[in-house]
Amino acid sequence: MNLSVRSEFFSFIALLAVAAAHAEDVDLDRAVDSLITVEKAKRAGEKGFREACISVVADDAVIFAPNAVNGKSFGGTRTAKVLYTL
């Protein structure tokens, strides 16, 4: 398809107009949450679920296990349970 510079320019402007019209329909919170979910799943696939969870815990997080303890120290000191599958 060989378009002249002028028709390419007007096609680009039309595309921008359509994108601007639909920009209001995008739920940014939902889009960001979706990206965060994908990043967490990717990290879990690379490191394993336990390590992925520990990597996103804040330094001052509190975990109740059964009493309140620091999340980083609790997750880092526990050993991973090995599950055997057939």
Secondary structure, DSSP 4 states (H G I P E B T S, - for coil): ----HHHHHHHHHHHHHHHHHHHTT--HHHHHHHHHHHHHHHHHHHH-HHHHHHHHS-TT-EEESSSEEEHHHHHHHSPPPP----
